[in-house]
Amino acid sequence: MSAKINQLQLLQQNLQNILLQKQQFESQLSELDSALHELKTTDKAYKVLGHIMVASSPELLAKDLDEKKEVLQIRIKNFDRQEESIKKNIESLQQEVVAELENNKHKK
């Protein structure tokens, strides 16, 4: 039973890590949306390359940001799937542990 409890703790840690990473990607996605919105209102834009800023057309920059946005959305969907899978595993394992505790309780 202690192995199942350890496994349950590990799954919960994995879930926390996934939620944290998902939150970071969602924050980046929000920043990209904001940048894309601002690009629509300007005729001058700059792209950061390393430690310098280079003039760029808003259209090219928007295309680049849209591609990054797509990648982030795919990653977030992957995290959603992982999150659901881990939650199901946690729920199943919790039920097993509770059942074993009840069986041990009735045996005594």
N, C-alpha and C positions, 0 to 999 in steps of 0.2 A: 504494500500500500504506500509506503514512503516513496517508492519509485514513481508512482502515479502523482503523488503530491509534488515531487520535484519536477516532473514533466509538466504539471499544471503551472507551476511557478515559471518555468522556462517559456511556456506558451504565453503567459501574461506579459513577461518581459519582451518577447518578440512583438506582441501586439502593441505595447507601448512604443517600441522603436518604430514600428510601421506608422503608427498614428503621428509620431513626431516628424518623421520624414514626409508624410503626406501633408502635414500642416505647413512645412517649409515650402513644398512645391505649390501648394495653394496660395501661399503668400507671394511667391514668384509670379504665379499666374495673374494675381491681382495687380501686381506691379506692371506686368506686360500689358494688361488691359488698359491700365491708366496711361501708359506710354503711347499705346496705339490711339487712344482717344485724343491725346495731346497732339499727336502727329497730324491728325485731321484738321487741326486749327492753325497750322503754321506752314510757312513756305521755306523755312530754313531748319535744317536738322543736322545733328552731329552724332557720330558713332564713336564710342570709346574703344580704342585699340591699345591694349596694354596701359601705358601711362599717358597717352595722348588722345586728344579728340580730333577727329577728322570730319570735315564737312561731307555730308551725304544727302542725297535727295530723299525727301520724306517717303516717296514711293518705295525706293529700294530698302530703306530702313524698316518700313512697315512690312514689306515682304519677309525680311529677315526675322522680325519679331513674330509674325504670323507662324513661321516655321517653328520657332522656339516654343510658341504657344501650343502648337499641335503636339510636339514632343512632350511637353509638360502634361497635357491632357491625357495622353496615352499612359504616362507614368502614374498619374493619379488614378486612372481606371485600374491599372495593375495593383496599386496599393489597396483600392477598394476590394478587389477580388481576394487578395491576400488577407485583408482584414476580416472579411466574411468567413473565409475558410478557417482562420485561426479561432474566430468566435465560435464556430460550430464545434471545432475540436475541444475548445475549453468547456463548452456546455456539456458535451458528451462525457468528457473526463470528469467533470464535476458530478454528474449523475452517477457515474461508476463509483467514485469515492464515497458519495453519500450512501449509495446502496451497500457498499462494503462496510461502512461504519454502522449502518442499521443492522446488518447481518451479524457483525461482531457484538453489537449491543444485545441482540436477542439470544446469542449463544451463551452469554454470561449469566 
